[in-house]
Amino acid sequence: MAVAASAVDAASHHHVTPAAGPARDDEPEQIGQTTLENGIRVATERMDHVRSVALGVWVGVGGRDETDELSGASHFLEHLLFKGTADRGARAIALAVDAAGGEMNAFTAREYTAYYLRLPVEQLGFGLDLLADVVSRPAFRPDEVESERQVILEELLMNEDDPDDRVHTGLLEGLFPDHPLGREVLGSRESIAAIGRDDIAAFHGDEYRPANLVVAAAGAVHHDEVVERLAGRIGGLAGGVAPTRQAPTEAPRPLALLHRDTEQAHLALGWRGLHHADDERYALAVANQVLGGGMSSRLFHEIREKRGLVYGVYSSPSSYSDAGALLIGTGTAPSRADEVLRLIAAEVDGMVADGITDEELAVAKGSLTGSLVLGLEDPGSRLGRIASSETVLGEIIPVAEHLRRLDAVALDDVARVVRRVLSGPRTLSAVGPFTEDDLAAHL
């Protein structure tokens, strides 16, 4: 069912992953954009050779846009919207989607919440009607609020039992201390237990307004048809303002430690990164690919392939409207944690000092370009690309321009962004049988 994005907003198995890639010369991008009279933005991308459509509503409000008392409200609301409207109950929605041959889901991230549906193109009208109804007219029946509250509490317990989740939660808390970006998107057991039905309804009434809504579709669709159908279904909404956000100002904390007698130590290192419109984000993508983005990366080769100290090790960037992060994650036997952390530090320091090679630059660009191309093979990926771009950037960057910027990255660009990010303060997060003294040498 509906799940929150992970602690670093990486794609989960339910997540429609934003992607980009080059259109073929004989298949140019067919993107349409319209703003309805009430302010809702509509974006579509036509794909001539498919028989399905992916539809979505992206709401530009997420976990960071809640007060401490309402922590977890966006995710709670995401769950409740599947419980039904005044005219449709949860089972009726599920039966209708199954009967139409569709798939429906949602996810909550730190800066937006997304609801999406994939259907045969013949069911376009039904899909738009259902999404509009679910997003704009939730019922918030008291018994269903209480039922879903218990579901979310179970989800929190499940995450607390997962050391991989806990190490990433600790990392974000350390990187962005006392700031909403460092807060768990799911909320806490205390906040979820305290949020009332009227609190949720008020949050929805304030935030799920045209100023924060992007409706998108990709597949065998015509832009004008989507706009026309939507205007009659969701055009009655009015008003709203985008959330006001404050950038993090407090310095990262060096250590986030959760002592547990686990068989494997879970480790994560993080640095403050780049916001999602930073011009150097393409260079950082290349640097990340070289550092820990794939099987040919330095971290994977040195720690997994060469020494066999871990099953997996990776690095990953995330970005927000006014901040970002770059993390490294791995797991190893507690007795090997010291060696693994020293090897990670050596690779990071080496990249800061010397940058990357011509060969690494070429391989990274090829890998990133290829993954972007593969990401455009289905309407769901294209939906994620246009919807998230319009939501977080306020524009949809053409694929050709995206690739041009990636191709323009030079060795000097990578060296500069590596120094900018990896020379800054870092946070070490660890879950395992450690004390602070055990990890002091790595702070």
C-alpha positions as CSV (number, residue, x, y, z in Angstrom):
1,M,0.0,0.0,0.0
2,A,1.2,3.6,0.5
3,V,4.6,4.0,2.0
4,A,6.9,6.8,2.8
5,A,10.1,7.4,0.9
6,S,13.3,6.3,2.7
7,A,15.3,8.4,5.1
8,V,17.3,9.9,2.3
9,D,14.4,10.1,-0.1
10,A,15.9,7.4,-2.2
11,A,13.5,5.3,-4.4
12,S,11.7,2.6,-2.5
13,H,10.1,-0.4,-4.2
14,H,6.8,1.6,-4.3
15,H,8.4,4.8,-5.5
16,V,7.7,6.2,-9.0
17,T,11.4,7.1,-9.6
18,P,12.0,10.4,-11.4
19,A,14.1,9.7,-14.4
20,A,15.3,11.3,-17.6
21,G,16.9,10.2,-20.8
22,P,17.4,10.9,-24.5
23,A,14.5,10.7,-26.8
24,R,15.3,9.0,-30.2
25,D,15.7,11.4,-33.1
26,D,12.5,9.9,-34.6
27,E,10.6,10.2,-31.3
28,P,11.0,13.7,-30.0
29,E,9.6,14.7,-26.6
30,Q,6.0,15.6,-26.8
31,I,5.5,17.5,-23.5
32,G,2.5,19.8,-22.9
33,Q,2.1,22.2,-20.0
34,T,-0.9,24.2,-19.0
35,T,-1.9,26.1,-15.8
36,L,-5.7,25.9,-15.1
37,E,-7.6,29.0,-14.2
38,N,-7.5,28.1,-10.5
39,G,-3.7,27.6,-10.6
40,I,-3.3,23.8,-10.8
41,R,-0.4,23.0,-13.1
42,V,-0.9,20.2,-15.7
43,A,2.0,18.5,-17.4
44,T,1.8,15.6,-20.0
45,E,4.1,13.6,-22.1
46,R,2.8,11.7,-25.1
47,M,4.3,8.3,-26.0
48,D,3.1,7.1,-29.3
49,H,4.0,3.4,-29.1
50,V,2.3,2.4,-25.8
51,R,-1.2,1.5,-24.9
52,S,-1.2,2.6,-21.3
53,V,-1.2,5.8,-19.3
54,A,0.4,6.8,-16.0
55,L,-1.4,9.5,-14.1
56,G,-0.3,11.3,-11.0
57,V,-1.0,14.1,-8.6
58,W,2.1,15.6,-7.0
59,V,1.4,17.8,-3.9
60,G,4.2,20.2,-3.1
61,V,4.0,19.5,0.6
62,G,6.0,16.9,2.5
63,G,7.5,15.9,5.8
64,R,9.5,19.1,6.3
65,D,6.4,21.3,6.0
66,E,4.8,20.1,9.2
67,T,5.0,21.5,12.7
68,D,6.6,19.3,15.4
69,E,3.1,18.6,16.7
70,L,1.9,17.4,13.2
71,S,5.1,15.5,12.4
72,G,4.0,12.6,10.1
73,A,0.8,14.4,9.0
74,S,1.7,14.2,5.3
75,H,2.3,10.5,5.5
76,F,-0.8,9.9,7.6
77,L,-2.8,11.9,5.0
78,E,-1.3,9.8,2.2
79,H,-2.6,6.7,3.9
80,L,-6.1,8.2,4.5
81,L,-6.7,9.3,1.0
82,F,-6.8,5.6,0.0
83,K,-9.5,5.0,2.5
84,G,-12.1,6.7,0.4
85,T,-14.2,9.7,-0.4
86,A,-17.8,10.6,0.3
87,D,-18.9,8.5,-2.7
88,R,-16.2,5.7,-2.6
89,G,-15.0,3.5,0.2
90,A,-11.6,1.9,0.3
91,R,-12.8,-1.5,-1.0
92,A,-14.8,0.2,-3.8
93,I,-11.7,2.1,-4.9
94,A,-9.6,-1.1,-4.9
95,L,-12.2,-3.1,-6.8
96,A,-12.6,-0.3,-9.4
97,V,-8.8,-0.1,-10.0
98,D,-8.5,-3.9,-10.3
99,A,-11.5,-4.1,-12.7
100,A,-9.9,-1.4,-14.9
101,G,-6.6,-3.4,-14.9
102,G,-4.8,-0.7,-13.1
103,E,-2.3,-0.2,-10.3
104,M,-2.5,2.6,-7.7
105,N,-0.1,3.7,-5.1
106,A,1.5,6.7,-3.4
107,F,4.6,7.9,-1.4
108,T,5.6,10.7,0.9
109,A,8.9,12.5,0.7
110,R,10.4,15.4,2.5
111,E,9.1,18.1,0.1
112,Y,6.2,16.5,-1.7
113,T,3.6,13.7,-1.6
114,A,2.7,11.8,-4.7
115,Y,-0.4,9.8,-5.8
116,Y,-0.2,7.8,-9.0
117,L,-2.1,5.3,-11.1
118,R,-1.3,3.3,-14.2
119,L,-4.1,2.1,-16.5
120,P,-4.9,1.0,-20.0
121,V,-5.4,4.2,-22.0
122,E,-9.1,3.4,-22.5
123,Q,-9.5,4.0,-18.8
124,L,-8.1,7.5,-18.9
125,G,-11.3,9.2,-17.9
126,F,-11.9,6.8,-15.0
127,G,-8.3,7.4,-13.8
128,L,-8.5,11.1,-13.8
129,D,-11.9,11.1,-12.1
130,L,-10.6,8.7,-9.4
131,L,-7.4,10.7,-8.7
132,A,-9.2,14.0,-8.6
133,D,-11.8,12.6,-6.2
134,V,-9.3,10.9,-3.9
135,V,-7.1,14.0,-3.6
136,S,-9.7,16.7,-3.4
137,R,-12.6,15.0,-1.5
138,P,-11.3,12.5,1.2
139,A,-14.0,11.4,3.7
140,F,-11.8,11.2,6.8
141,R,-14.3,8.8,8.5
142,P,-13.3,8.6,12.2
143,D,-13.2,4.8,12.3
144,E,-10.9,4.7,9.3
145,V,-8.6,7.4,10.8
146,E,-8.2,5.2,13.9
147,S,-7.7,2.1,11.8
148,E,-5.0,3.7,9.7
149,R,-3.4,5.2,12.8
150,Q,-2.7,1.6,13.9
151,V,-1.3,0.7,10.5
152,I,1.2,3.6,10.7
153,L,2.2,2.8,14.2
154,E,3.0,-0.8,13.0
155,E,5.0,0.7,10.2
156,L,7.0,2.8,12.7
157,L,7.6,-0.3,14.8
158,M,8.8,-2.2,11.7
159,N,11.2,0.6,10.8
160,E,12.5,0.8,14.3
161,D,13.4,-2.9,14.1
162,D,15.3,-2.4,10.8
163,P,18.9,-1.3,11.5
164,D,19.3,-0.2,7.9
165,D,16.4,2.2,8.3
166,R,17.6,3.4,11.7
167,V,21.2,4.2,10.5
168,H,19.8,6.4,7.7
169,T,17.3,8.1,10.1
170,G,20.2,8.8,12.5
171,L,22.3,10.2,9.6
172,L,19.7,12.7,8.6
173,E,19.1,13.7,12.2
174,G,22.8,14.3,12.6
175,L,23.2,16.2,9.3
176,F,20.2,18.5,9.9
177,P,19.9,18.7,13.7
178,D,16.8,20.3,15.0
179,H,15.5,20.9,11.5
180,P,12.5,19.4,9.7
181,L,14.8,17.9,7.0
182,G,16.4,15.7,9.8
183,R,13.0,14.5,11.0
184,E,11.5,11.1,10.2
185,V,8.9,11.4,7.4
186,L,6.7,8.9,9.2
187,G,6.6,11.0,12.3
188,S,7.0,9.5,15.7
189,R,4.9,7.2,17.8
190,E,4.0,10.1,20.0
191,S,3.0,12.5,17.2
192,I,1.0,9.9,15.3
193,A,-0.8,8.9,18.5
194,A,-1.7,12.5,19.2
195,I,-2.8,13.7,15.7
196,G,-6.6,13.9,15.6
197,R,-9.1,13.5,12.8
198,D,-9.7,17.3,12.7
199,D,-6.0,18.0,12.6
200,I,-5.6,15.9,9.5
201,A,-8.7,17.4,7.8
202,A,-7.4,20.9,8.5
203,F,-3.9,20.1,7.2
204,H,-5.5,18.7,4.0
205,G,-7.8,21.8,3.7
206,D,-4.9,24.2,4.0
207,E,-2.2,22.4,1.9
208,Y,-4.0,20.4,-0.8
209,R,-4.8,23.6,-2.8
210,P,-4.1,24.6,-6.4
211,A,-0.9,26.5,-5.5
212,N,0.6,23.1,-4.4
213,L,-0.8,20.7,-7.0
214,V,0.7,19.3,-10.2
215,V,-1.3,16.9,-12.2
216,A,0.7,14.9,-14.7
217,A,0.1,12.1,-17.3
218,A,2.5,10.1,-19.5
219,G,1.7,7.5,-22.2
220,A,-0.9,7.4,-24.9
221,V,-2.5,10.7,-24.0
222,H,-3.3,14.0,-25.7
223,H,-2.6,17.0,-23.6
224,D,-5.7,19.0,-24.5
225,E,-7.9,16.0,-23.5
226,V,-6.3,15.7,-20.1
227,V,-6.7,19.4,-19.5
228,E,-10.4,19.4,-20.6
229,R,-11.2,16.4,-18.4
230,L,-9.4,17.8,-15.4
231,A,-11.0,21.2,-15.5
232,G,-14.4,19.7,-14.8
233,R,-13.2,17.4,-12.1
234,I,-10.7,19.4,-10.0
235,G,-11.2,22.9,-11.3
236,G,-13.4,23.8,-8.4
237,L,-10.5,24.0,-5.9
238,A,-9.2,27.4,-5.2
239,G,-6.5,29.3,-3.4
240,G,-3.6,28.0,-1.3
241,V,0.0,29.1,-0.8
242,A,3.2,27.2,-1.2
243,P,4.8,26.3,2.1
244,T,7.4,28.6,3.6
245,R,10.7,26.9,4.3
246,Q,13.8,27.8,6.3
247,A,17.2,26.5,5.3
248,P,19.1,24.6,7.9
249,T,21.6,26.7,9.8
250,E,22.9,24.6,12.6
251,A,26.1,22.7,11.9
252,P,26.0,18.9,11.5
253,R,26.7,16.8,14.5
254,P,29.6,14.4,14.1
255,L,28.0,11.3,15.5
256,A,24.6,9.6,15.6
257,L,25.0,6.3,17.5
258,L,22.3,3.7,18.3
259,H,23.7,0.9,20.4
260,R,22.3,-2.4,19.5
261,D,23.6,-6.0,19.8
262,T,23.3,-6.7,16.1
263,E,25.3,-9.3,14.2
264,Q,26.2,-6.7,11.6
265,A,27.2,-3.1,12.1
266,H,25.3,-0.7,9.9
267,L,27.3,2.4,9.0
268,A,26.5,5.6,7.1
269,L,28.6,8.7,6.5
270,G,27.0,12.0,5.3
271,W,27.9,15.5,4.1
272,R,25.8,18.5,3.3
273,G,25.2,18.5,-0.4
274,L,23.6,20.7,-3.1
275,H,20.1,22.0,-3.5
276,H,18.1,20.7,-6.4
277,A,18.7,23.7,-8.7
278,D,22.4,24.1,-8.0
279,D,24.4,24.4,-11.3
280,E,27.0,21.9,-10.0
281,R,24.5,19.1,-9.4
282,Y,25.6,17.4,-12.7
283,A,29.2,17.4,-11.6
284,L,28.2,15.9,-8.3
285,A,26.3,13.2,-10.0
286,V,29.5,12.2,-11.9
287,A,31.5,12.4,-8.7
288,N,29.0,10.2,-6.9
289,Q,29.1,7.6,-9.7
290,V,32.8,7.4,-9.4
291,L,32.9,7.2,-5.6
292,G,30.1,4.7,-4.9
293,G,27.4,4.8,-7.6
294,G,27.9,1.4,-9.2
295,M,29.9,-1.8,-9.4
296,S,32.9,-0.1,-11.0
297,S,33.0,2.6,-8.3
298,R,36.0,3.1,-6.1
299,L,34.3,2.1,-2.9
300,F,32.8,-1.1,-4.3
301,H,36.0,-2.1,-5.9
302,E,38.2,-1.4,-2.9
303,I,36.0,-2.6,-0.1
304,R,33.8,-5.3,-1.6
305,E,35.7,-6.7,-4.6
306,K,39.3,-6.4,-3.5
307,R,39.0,-7.1,0.3
308,G,35.6,-8.8,0.7
309,L,34.8,-6.8,3.8
310,V,31.2,-6.0,3.0
311,Y,28.3,-7.3,0.9
312,G,27.5,-3.9,-0.5
313,V,28.7,-0.3,-0.2
314,Y,27.3,2.7,-2.1
315,S,27.1,6.4,-2.2
316,S,24.0,8.5,-3.0
317,P,23.1,12.2,-3.3
318,S,19.8,13.7,-2.4
319,S,18.6,17.3,-2.9
320,Y,16.0,19.6,-1.6
321,S,14.9,23.2,-2.3
322,D,17.5,24.8,-0.1
323,A,19.8,22.0,1.0
324,G,21.1,18.5,0.1
325,A,23.2,15.6,1.2
326,L,25.7,13.1,0.0
327,L,25.8,9.8,1.9
328,I,27.8,6.6,1.9
329,G,26.3,3.5,3.4
330,T,27.4,-0.1,4.1
331,G,27.2,-2.9,6.6
332,T,29.9,-5.1,8.0
333,A,30.9,-7.3,10.9
334,P,31.4,-5.1,14.0
335,S,35.0,-6.3,14.2
336,R,35.6,-5.0,10.8
337,A,33.9,-1.6,11.2
338,D,37.1,0.2,12.0
339,E,38.9,-1.0,8.9
340,V,35.9,-0.3,6.7
341,L,35.6,3.3,8.0
342,R,39.3,3.8,7.4
343,L,39.1,2.6,3.8
344,I,36.1,4.9,3.2
345,A,38.0,7.8,4.6
346,A,41.0,7.0,2.4
347,E,38.9,7.0,-0.8
348,V,37.1,10.2,0.1
349,D,40.4,12.0,1.0
350,G,42.0,10.7,-2.2
351,M,39.1,12.1,-4.3
352,V,39.3,15.4,-2.5
353,A,43.0,15.6,-3.1
354,D,43.3,14.3,-6.6
355,G,39.9,14.4,-8.2
356,I,39.1,11.7,-10.8
357,T,40.7,10.4,-13.9
358,D,39.7,10.8,-17.6
359,E,38.7,7.2,-17.7
360,E,36.5,7.5,-14.6
361,L,34.9,10.6,-16.1
362,A,34.0,8.8,-19.3
363,V,32.7,5.7,-17.5
364,A,30.6,7.7,-15.2
365,K,29.0,9.7,-18.0
366,G,28.3,6.6,-19.9
367,S,26.7,4.9,-16.9
368,L,24.6,7.9,-16.0
369,T,23.4,8.4,-19.6
370,G,22.6,4.7,-19.9
371,S,20.6,4.6,-16.7
372,L,18.6,7.7,-17.8
373,V,17.8,6.1,-21.1
374,L,16.6,2.9,-19.5
375,G,14.5,4.9,-17.1
376,L,12.4,6.2,-19.9
377,E,11.2,2.9,-21.2
378,D,7.8,3.0,-19.5
379,P,5.1,5.7,-18.8
380,G,5.6,5.5,-15.0
381,S,9.2,6.7,-15.2
382,R,8.3,9.5,-17.6
383,L,5.4,10.5,-15.3
384,G,7.9,10.7,-12.4
385,R,10.3,12.8,-14.4
386,I,7.8,15.5,-15.5
387,A,5.8,15.6,-12.3
388,S,8.7,15.9,-9.9
389,S,10.5,18.4,-12.1
390,E,7.5,20.6,-12.3
391,T,6.9,20.3,-8.6
392,V,10.4,20.9,-7.3
393,L,11.9,23.0,-10.1
394,G,8.9,24.8,-11.5
395,E,10.0,23.7,-15.0
396,I,10.6,20.6,-17.0
397,I,14.2,20.5,-18.4
398,P,14.2,18.9,-21.8
399,V,16.0,15.6,-22.0
400,A,18.4,16.9,-24.6
401,E,19.4,19.8,-22.3
402,H,19.8,17.5,-19.4
403,L,22.2,15.3,-21.4
404,R,24.0,18.4,-22.7
405,R,24.7,19.6,-19.2
406,L,25.9,16.1,-18.1
407,D,28.2,15.8,-21.1
408,A,29.6,19.3,-20.4
409,V,31.0,18.2,-17.0
410,A,34.8,18.4,-17.0
411,L,37.5,17.1,-14.7
412,D,37.9,20.5,-13.1
413,D,34.1,20.7,-12.4
414,V,34.2,17.4,-10.6
415,A,37.3,18.3,-8.6
416,R,35.6,21.6,-7.6
417,V,32.4,20.1,-6.4
418,V,34.2,17.3,-4.6
419,R,36.2,19.8,-2.6
420,R,33.0,21.8,-2.0
421,V,31.0,18.9,-0.6
422,L,33.4,16.3,0.8
423,S,35.7,18.9,2.5
424,G,32.8,20.0,4.7
425,P,31.7,18.7,8.1
426,R,30.5,15.2,8.1
427,T,28.2,13.0,10.2
428,L,28.9,9.4,11.1
429,S,25.8,7.3,11.9
430,A,26.2,3.8,13.3
431,V,23.9,1.1,14.5
432,G,25.6,-1.8,16.3
433,P,27.4,-3.0,19.5
434,F,29.5,0.2,19.8
435,T,30.2,2.9,22.3
436,E,31.2,6.4,21.4
437,D,34.8,5.6,22.3
438,D,34.8,2.8,19.7
439,L,34.1,5.3,17.0
440,A,36.0,8.3,18.3
441,A,38.9,7.9,15.9
442,H,36.5,8.4,12.9
443,L,35.0,11.7,14.0
